[in-house]
Amino acid sequence: MIVAEIVHHRHQFSMAIHHQFYTVQHSLPLLLLLVIQLSSLQFHSHGYDLQNKYFINCGSSSNAKDTESGKTYVGDSSQVSYSKGSKTESNQSSVPSPIYQSARIFPSQSFYEFPIDTAGTYIIRLHFLAFTSPSNLSSATFNVSVPNFMLLQNFTPKNYTKSPLVKEYYVKISLGKFRFTFDPLRFSFAFVNAIEVFLLPRFLIANSVTGFDPQPAIGQNSLSTYSGVLTRALETKHRLNVGGNNITSSADLLWRTWFLDDTYLIDGQNAKSSQYSGSIPLTAGPDDDGPNANSYTAPENDVYGTARWINVTSENITWSLPVDKNVNHLIRLHFCDIWSIQADLTIFGMYIYDQFALLIGDDRNVSNKLPAPYYYDLMVQSDNSGFFRITVKPNSSAKVLRAFLNGLEIMQMVDSSDLSYLEDHSNGNTSVLPVVLGSVLGGLVLVALVVIVLVWRLKTNKQKPVEGSDWLPIPATAGGSSHSRTSRLTDGTIQGSPLRNINLGLKVPLQDLQLATKNFDEKQIIGKGGFGNVYKGVLKNGMKVAVKRSEPGSGQGLPEFQTEIMVLSKIRHRHLVSLIGYCDERYEMILVYEYMDKGTLRDHLYNTKLPSLTWKQRLEICIGAARGLQYLHKGASGGIIHRDVKSTNILLDENLVAKVADFGLSRTGPLDQHSYVSTGVKGTFGYLDPEYFRSQQLTEKSDVYSFGVVLLEVLCARPAIEPSLPREQVNLAEWGILCKNKGILEDIIDPTIKGQLDQNSFRKFSETIEKCLQEDGSDRPTMGDVLWDLEYALQLQRGAIHREPHEDSSSSASASLQLPNVRRLPSLSTLSEVDDMSIAMGDRSDTADDSVFSQLKIDEAR
């Protein structure tokens, strides 16, 4: 594309020369002029230079030399233009650098303007220090924008009275005049101490990079191509010299500052620091576009010559860095193997938000001559935790166990803004008028909407059936009481509702559910289980739902009902069901879930007319379910143990995204020094952990065993218990392990997928099953380990990792990392527990009886 652009520009100029040449009768002066214009269009083909650079000492006519970088900042009156009406102030007290001894102050909307004669990506920096002055700089509040981008909004420097703040951005700039607009808020002013604007090497920031989605939809790859990076601005959020010291701007060819990573490390005692004694050779020039580093990518000896590393497969190094929520960021990771004498020995995993992102060390585009500095760029959207979690972890399959990181940069993407209101206003106060008018009009519209909604609500309430409606037969034991089902104990004593601490905003009126299910018509039943019937329904807002209703008037399932609401109202994850609502009116116990179009995982495996799932689809479903269980185990205070993992409790949406459901038997993990929870045995035969059954000591590894059975179901497409088979084949887990030990596991694979299996993928998957089904819980992997193995099996199936059969026979590295955005559940420690031997002889539902929840609001559900 870049070559095409160059050819296009040259073609345009050649056409211009041709036209002008014949128009002016071979006019030599004009021809010379055009030649000069052509030469001014720089293609950077002969090396990078800093012809276009501005370092401006604002508010002063004198030059100032920066103490740290050594650069000379020129007085603003000599190189650039700025708005009239501004004023200057100076500071005579001690400052970190002479560039902070003056400031230009703008009492109204004003600008700085820079002539640009070379188009490209520029780095721009704004320096602020609110030194003591008559204007009281710390009280300023203002916006700063450049064409198409708002860089600072409602900015105040009140926290920067002693040390300066430097805001750094990467912006693509066209030929012409480039303007910084300073727009004070009403009754305030704007100021700046220094400005930098200079051209970057052409390939320092690429327009297309790899995009990474930590939780891709089923059928979608987590890696993709992200184009259009340079159509936005990038703001530097973090620049870390990992394992090394602070790097001042004088040691960086682009005058960047690199900071220590210590404060961002999680469990930093696991990370070792190293420093290379020799010099780091560079194999790339200024015009090379990566992944090999050049002299402008980072200071080679200071960044690539230091690192943090680890060489234990059960450990990892994780950094947690604060960022804005739910915003795209460009993450640049710097690597240099300063230990190995040969390439391809050290291969390890890099994770973001505890999800596998890249395999580092096997890139053939990286120089084989060690040490070889290189980098990777990823575009990733931050989640709503306010932090990025970045992890490196050794790969047990590598010849040398080591994971490392040398440097890390995080740049936030700034979307383009409509700044047209700035064009016709020279006074900052007048620009406030449209905002004020908009706010007033918006407020009037909001008031009108509220009045309309209230009138409508009053009208519809009058039309609703009264409490004695004939919609629903009320059990004789109810006596017409309007008490909720959960407010009466089995001994008949009226008590306060056990759900009083639950988010009652999720409560759905019974009449709404009657309407949704056609008064619980039998034709709407889509499943039956021990809890009761499951109905398909449509709410008034058009949302399809699955409504799970207990048998009216029965005393069954109250603890499970309470537990499921308490769990699902407190946690949320892409691969766990999300609660829409519940109803406990008139002795009812009803749970409302989002309708799942594809039903349960078991529906797609055997005894079904549905199309067979491909092996790749099955792997992706297993990965989704493992992510959900991993979050349960590590994402809550003390962790949550599901206790009823099976194929009918793994649900699939229209895109075959897996979600773990049915939390009625869930328990919080151990809260004391024990590694288990003593409790009565509950679960489903065929999936039940034998160690838990014998000892009644529940651990996270009990879920791992059950999940191992699910993995076998997925592979073999048969039930966990099949009494009609010969005795040794009745229990799938026992039969599967026996076949694995005999080396005949391939003989019992689902015939519909036999021809699809990559042998390495199948081998990794079968090893994972074997580890999950170990008799001793301590020998089983964590769910994080299982997730890592499954993701690796999927990569092998996709052909992303090329290995010879049996080259990767060792067990995979653990990935049991804590997940971000954890919502703690202190109330879950009080979950009621009936310690009886409650074990289902089989699955409690034959169809999609458990569908996922959603936090979506429903009409009149609040």
Secondary structure, 3 states (H helix, E strand, C coil): CHHHHHHHHHHHHHHHHHHHHHHCCCCHHHHHHHHHHHHHCCCCCCCCCCCCEEEEECCCCCCEECCCCCCEEEEHHHHCEECCCCEEEECCCCCCCHHHCEEEEECCCEEEEEEECCCEEEEEEEEECCCCCCCCHHHCCEEEEECCEEEEEEECCCCCCCCCEEEEEEEEECCEEEEEEEEECCCCCEEECEEEEEECCCCCCCCEEEEECCCCCCCCCCEEEEECHHHCEEEEEEEEECCCCCECHHHCCCCCCEEECHHHEECHHHCEEEECCCCCCCCCCCCCCCCECCCCCCCHHHHHCEEEEECCCCCCEEEEEECCCCCEEEEEEEECCCCCCCCCCECEEEEECCEEEEEECCCCCCCCCCCCCEEEEEEEECCCCCEEEEEEEECCCCCECCEEECEEEEEEEECCCCCHHHCCCCCCCCCHHHHHHHHHHHHHHHHHHHHHHHHHHHHHHHHCCCCCCCCCCCCHHHCCCCCCHHHECCCCCECCCCCCCCCHHHECCHHHHHHHCCCCCHHHEEEECCCEEEEEEECCCCCEEEEEEECCCCCCCHHHHHHHHHHHCCCCCCCECCCCEEECCCCCCEEEEECCCCCECHHHCCCCCCCCCCHHHHHHHHHHHHHHHHHHHHCCCCCEECCCCCHHHEEECCCCCEEECCCCCCEECCCCCCCCEECCCEEECCCCCHHHHHHCEECHHHHHHHHHHHHHHHHHCCCCECCCCCHHHCEHHHHHHHHHHHCCHHHHCCHHHHHHCCHHHHHHHHHHHHHHCCCCHHHCCCHHHHHHHHHHHHHHHHCCCCCCCCCCCCCCCCCCCCCCCCCCCHHHHHCCCCCCCEEECCCCCCCCCCCCCCCCCCCCCC
